[in-house]
Amino acid sequence: MKKIIFNLAFLMIVFLTSVSAISVSLDSSSIISKEFSIDGNTYKIELISATDISATIKITDSTGNVYTGEIDAKTAKHIADYFNEVVIAPDYTRTALSILRGKKDLRVLQVDSFDDPIVDYGIDERSILGGKLSQQRMISHIDSTRNLEQVSSGRKPTNREINAVLFNWAVALYTPSNAIVVGTDYATTGIGRGQPNRVDSVQIALHNAEYVCEGPQHVQKMKVLASDAFFPFPDSIEYAGKAGIKAIVFPLGSVQDDEVLEIAEKYGIVMLCTRPDPGTDKIERGFRH
């Protein structure tokens, strides 16, 4: 990693390592983050398309942005339009660098390639009083339709809904629990995170997608919802159904799973359970803390 503008704070380094983990799987993506959490994530074949969409998430301040493609002048102007502390990308045009260097207190970083990640032994560590805890980092196995078990009756999910739940499930895994992620097959438009109960995260995510996310009328704000753990009560599904959510990806495991699925049927929501090993009763859940 080359440091173009220096003096990186500890928090920013943590941000870069945590957010970069999700960006490596996308051809062209734009990730907006505040402190330790992702605020918005978009995926497009062309980087500027991803930037255009992520800019609609209307974040007044953020820790920074991660891009997986070269940043050009138009993309740099997007970045400079609001408060940022750090931006990271594999390459920048000369004009883009000039624009970004003119932004006060913005740190601009360059990585050689997202195809060749930094040395990583797959271990997460956390300091505690008198020592530290170490554990193997979670790796998701939910990457295709074979890992999604439909647990609701009625219609089958569309191809775009499948792509949307896979895309937003990846975001949910990197979001502090209770984590709820709302979006489409190319953008995460609303995130509720770190709340003491799941329904609060649901309401926050839906509110952000509907009222905070801005953009052209053709940008669909809500299509699917991803939950990093099970729904303890059906109230979350009521809110999702009234907001127009079409499909939900989540792990089973609640004593009220039947009630949850009953409300989903009421609104015609396709419910997809995360199954890392198809044909078994194993589930995958995030529960990041």
Residue, then its C-alpha position, 0 to 999 in steps of 0.5 A: m500500500k503506497k501512502i500518497i498523503f500521510n498521517l493515518a490514524f489507527l481508526m483509519i487503518v482498521f477501516l481500510t482492512s475491514v472494508s477492503a474485505i468485502s470489496v475484493s469480490l466485486d469487479s467495480s464497487s464503491i463502498i462508503s463507510k463511517e467508522f467501523s461500519i459500511d454505510g453504503n455499497t454499490y456494484k456496477i460494471e463501470l466504476i463511475s456508475a457505482t459512484d453515481i449510485s453510492a452518492t445517492i446514499k446521502i452521507t453527510d460525513s464518513t470515514g472514507n471510501v474504497y474503490t476497486g477500479e481506477i478513480d477518474a476526475k468525475t469520480a474524484k469530484h463525487i468524493a470531494d463533494y462531502f466530508n471524507e477522511v480517507v479514500i483507497a483505490p488501485d489507481y488514480t488519473r492525474t486529474a483525479l489526484s489533483i482534485l483529491r489533493g485539493k480536499k482538506d484533510l483527505r488521505v489518499l491511498q493506493v493499493d497495488s491490486f485487490d486481486d493480490p490482497i495483503v498477507d492475512y492469516g484469517i485470524d481475528e483478535r480482540s484485546i481484553l483486560g489482561g490479554k487477548l482473544s483470537q478466533q478464526r475469521m468467518i468465511s461466508h459459504i452463501d454464494s449461489t442459489r444452492n445455498l439458499e433454501q426457500v422456506s416460504s410457499g408461493r412464488k419463486p424468487t426472480n434472478r434479480e432477487i437472488n442476486a440482490v440477496l447474495f449481494n446484501w448478505a455479504v454486506a450484512l456479515y460485515t455489519p455489527s449486529n443486530a444487522i439489517v441491510v436493505g437494497t437491490d441487486y447493485a446497491t445497498t441503500g439502507i443499513g440498521r446496525g448495532q441496535p439492542n433489538r432486531v426490529d429497531s435495526v429493521q426500522i432504521a434500515l427501511h427509514n434510511a432507504e426510503y427517506v435518506c437515500e436520494g437519487p434519480q427516480h430510476v434508482q430502485k431503493m428497496k427490493v430485498l432485506a438481509s438479516d445477519a441472524f434470525f427474527p425473534f418476533p414477526d414484527s420485523i416482517e410486518y415493517a418489511g412487508k409494509a415497506g414493499i420488501k420482496a425477498i428476505v435472506f436470513p438464518l432460521g432458529s427462532v422459536q417463532d419461526d412459524e409466526v415469522l413465516e406466516i407474516a411473510e406469506k401475508y405480504g407475499i415475501v419470499m423467505l430464503c434461509t442461509r444453508p452453507d451445506p445444502g441438505t443439512d440443518k446447518i445455517e450461516r449467521g453473522f452476529r458480528h460484534 
